[in-house]
Amino acid sequence: MTTPSSGDVPQHADSRNDFSGTSHGPVVQAATIHGGITFQVQSAAGEWAAPNEIPPLTVRFRNREQMLDRLDGWFVRDLDGASVGFGALHGLPGVGKTTLVSRWAERGSERFPDGQIYVDFATLRGGTAGADVSEAAWCCLKSLGVDAAYIPAALPDRTRLLRTRTAGKRLLVFLDNITDPSHAVALLPKGRGSVLLVASGSRLGELALDGARMMPVEPLDRESGLKVLADRCGAGTVEADPHAADEVVRLCGGLPVALHVAAARLATETRLTLTTLAAELADEPRRLAGMSLGKERSVAAAFDLAYRELDPEPARLYRLMGWHPGATFDAGVAAAAADLDPGRTADALDALTRASLLEETPDGRFRFHDLVRLHAGERATEEDGPAERTALVRRVTLHYLALTALADRAVRRDRLRIAELDQWLSDVHDPFVGPGAPRPVDWLEAEHRNILGVLRAAAREETLHTEVWQLAEAFTVLFFHHRHLGDWRESLELGAAAAAEAMVPAAEARLRSLLSRPLMDLGEYEAARRELDAAEACAEVSDHLVVRASVQEFSGRYWDRTDPVRAMEAYRKAIDLNTAANEGRGAAIASYFLGCAQDAAKAHREALHTLRGAHDDLVAREDLRMAARAQVAIGIAHGHLKETDAAVRALSEAIQILHKKKATHYEAQALVALADIQESSQGDPRQVRDHLERALEIYEAGGSPLVEELRKRLTGGEPAAE
């Protein structure tokens, strides 16, 4: 692949993007990166509050009172009835299903004292059908305060934990834009008085077999449609020409989204009257593919007419963002997509929101209604063509590559990377530095579905192989903290395939070895072995010593399950290769894993020697978190040798460091290990209990599945682990 040059994309006068000198590996150069990001920092651990996630009403609610009353009647508390309410709303896109549920949730919030959870299946997988129910379960568990470290990998385990976490709670769970009936059933809460509502564009009649009550949501009737118009453009306007108002409601098909767009024109275009608007809608010949209501006119008429009133710059932004591969976007993404400066982008976004073609969310981001996005994409296809689409995908990919790479470096600068982007990034504003900057992992979590959507879109472009593998490599830092296994797997598969196309064997080896991690977590061990074999072959071709060492380390992790001798052999190879490459941290980490494998193989004294060396090397490199993990392993090895004092000393020191580093997951593991050793050596029972109670606090705060096990141990005297 030819490396993109700065001349490929128009440059603004205030941007610099130079590269010179020798580089090991591909270099990306980009247009201006508008580095400011819109982000709301989430509550820190320990500050969890009941979720309140169902979208708020942004317009006045009209009609549907009978439907609200019907929902009330469905879910009256009945001690002899079903413990959990289950309802399904179905109707055309844009008919107002989400608005109906939002209004019902708002007026009945006291029914659900433990919170309201919202999952939009349209955004889970970039708007594609059949969104991953496992990912939806992940979202529900996070909303319930479960720390990402404690969310299980497999869907059955997630479902069981979801039932446990919802038992005893009264919750409203709303699943929007669902397409598969089985997805809803898997996410039923357990607490008596809870309600699960789903909304779909199709009937999903199979849900009735699972006890769901079915409700069709029809387009607004004439009277309600007139009230919507009056709300948006004034009662006097509607009263002055009731016949024309009737026509506008009829031609918009009774869909609120079309009525809002039509009303926005009446409110902002002083010369436009209801009569002329009705005439324009009646004469509009265009159709929105697949969205005809089976009547004379399509709702696309309202969108077409509003679009034609836009100035050229907002119109272009509208078209291009119809192609944007993410579900939501901020002003920085819009600026990158259209290659506009921030001021002009802000003006264009304002024009689109005034026209009701774009919705601004409470956190300052933007999104299209599904029908409007479809319309915008159609206009782009007709007016801009495939070359402009490729250019947009490239600009958005480079934008996300810069931000994701900066986030990756902010988490850990000395991690192994094949992409050499530091000189390019030196000219990019870093939004993760300074007062009030978001935590990089939090930003990656908030953006991860958009990033995955960008990866998918870029992978379809023959000219973006380099950018795809580089983005996939940087993106993986998120999954070390939040294990979205399906998304991690897909991003690495896309990246590895792109690295192969770009003929960068070191990158392919790195990504395929990383891919073994989610595959093993998913229980697909044969697939993981195939990826590791391919990674080893690529690493040998690359002759990149550190990559070869990394592949050996991942192989050791694979063999840890079944063959400790092969695992130790792989770790020793990793140590030798890292040492030859003068990569001290990599050698120290491989030594840590080797020591753990030796201890598991009952070579405890040998393990202690290896682990002490790893610990000292990691301390020297100021990697105190990893050094503390090595010290935990040292304490456990001492325990296996019945050297209780040394074990207690090592574990106690490690616990203090892990607590200071806020590595609570590892802190809890160390506390339990310390309690085990003290209990088995007839230590002070009060100290044992203190350690277990502190571990229980951590697990309860994070929502760990180990909570019940520890509670039983504290109340029932469970025996210490062997």
Stockholm file with secondary structure:
# STOCKHOLM 1.0

chainA/1-722         MTTPSSGDVPQHADSRNDFSGTSHGPVVQAATIHGGITFQVQSAAGEWAAPNEIPPLTVRFRNREQMLDRLDGWFVRDLDGASVGFGALHGLPGVGKTTLVSRWAERGSERFPDGQIYVDFATLRGGTAGADVSEAAWCCLKSLGVDAAYIPAALPDRTRLLRTRTAGKRLLVFLDNITDPSHAVALLPKGRGSVLLVASGSRLGELALDGARMMPVEPLDRESGLKVLADRCGAGTVEADPHAADEVVRLCGGLPVALHVAAARLATETRLTLTTLAAELADEPRRLAGMSLGKERSVAAAFDLAYRELDPEPARLYRLMGWHPGATFDAGVAAAAADLDPGRTADALDALTRASLLEETPDGRFRFHDLVRLHAGERATEEDGPAERTALVRRVTLHYLALTALADRAVRRDRLRIAELDQWLSDVHDPFVGPGAPRPVDWLEAEHRNILGVLRAAAREETLHTEVWQLAEAFTVLFFHHRHLGDWRESLELGAAAAAEAMVPAAEARLRSLLSRPLMDLGEYEAARRELDAAEACAEVSDHLVVRASVQEFSGRYWDRTDPVRAMEAYRKAIDLNTAANEGRGAAIASYFLGCAQDAAKAHREALHTLRGAHDDLVAREDLRMAARAQVAIGIAHGHLKETDAAVRALSEAIQILHKKKATHYEAQALVALADIQESSQGDPRQVRDHLERALEIYEAGGSPLVEELRKRLTGGEPAAE
#=GR chainA/1-722 SS CCCCCGGGSCCCTTCCCCCCSCCSSCCCCCSCCCCCCCCCCCCCTTCCCCCBCSCCCCSCCCSCHHHHHHHHHHTCCCTTSCSSEEEEEECCTTSSHHHHHHHHHHHTGGGCTTCEEEEEHHHHTTTCSSCCHHHHHHHHHHHTTCCGGGSCSSHHHHHHHHHHHHTTCCCEEEEESCCCHHHHHHTCCCSTTCEEEEEESSCCGGGGGGTCEEEECCCCCHHHHHHHHHHHHCHHHHHHCHHHHHHHHHHTTTCHHHHHHHHHHHHHCTTCCHHHHHHHHHHCCCCCTTCCCSSSSCTHHHHHHHHHTSCHHHHHHHHHHHHCSSSCBCHHHHHHHHTCCHHHHHHHHHHHHHTTSSEECTTSCEECCHHHHHHHHHHHHHHTCHHHHHHHHHHHHHHHHHHHHHHHHHHCTTSCCSSCCHHHHTTSCCTTSSTTCCCHHHHHHHHHHHHHHHHHHHHTCTTCHHHHHHHHHHHHHHHHHSCCHHHHHHHHHHHHHHHHHHTCHHHHHHHHHHHHHHHHHTTCHHHHHHHHHHHHHHHHHHTCHHHHHHHHHHHHHHHTTTCHHHHHHHHHHHHHHHHHTTCHHHHHHHHHHHHHHHHHTTCHHHHHHHHHHHHHHHHHTTCHHHHHHHHHHHHHHHHHTTCHHHHHHHHHHHHHHHHHTTCHHHHHHHHHHHHHHHHHTTCCHHHHHHHHHHHHHHHHHHTCTTHHHHHHHHHHCCCCCC
#=GC SS_cons         CCCCCGGGSCCCTTCCCCCCSCCSSCCCCCSCCCCCCCCCCCCCTTCCCCCBCSCCCCSCCCSCHHHHHHHHHHTCCCTTSCSSEEEEEECCTTSSHHHHHHHHHHHTGGGCTTCEEEEEHHHHTTTCSSCCHHHHHHHHHHHTTCCGGGSCSSHHHHHHHHHHHHTTCCCEEEEESCCCHHHHHHTCCCSTTCEEEEEESSCCGGGGGGTCEEEECCCCCHHHHHHHHHHHHCHHHHHHCHHHHHHHHHHTTTCHHHHHHHHHHHHHCTTCCHHHHHHHHHHCCCCCTTCCCSSSSCTHHHHHHHHHTSCHHHHHHHHHHHHCSSSCBCHHHHHHHHTCCHHHHHHHHHHHHHTTSSEECTTSCEECCHHHHHHHHHHHHHHTCHHHHHHHHHHHHHHHHHHHHHHHHHHCTTSCCSSCCHHHHTTSCCTTSSTTCCCHHHHHHHHHHHHHHHHHHHHTCTTCHHHHHHHHHHHHHHHHHSCCHHHHHHHHHHHHHHHHHHTCHHHHHHHHHHHHHHHHHTTCHHHHHHHHHHHHHHHHHHTCHHHHHHHHHHHHHHHTTTCHHHHHHHHHHHHHHHHHTTCHHHHHHHHHHHHHHHHHTTCHHHHHHHHHHHHHHHHHTTCHHHHHHHHHHHHHHHHHTTCHHHHHHHHHHHHHHHHHTTCHHHHHHHHHHHHHHHHHTTCCHHHHHHHHHHHHHHHHHHTCTTHHHHHHHHHHCCCCCC
//
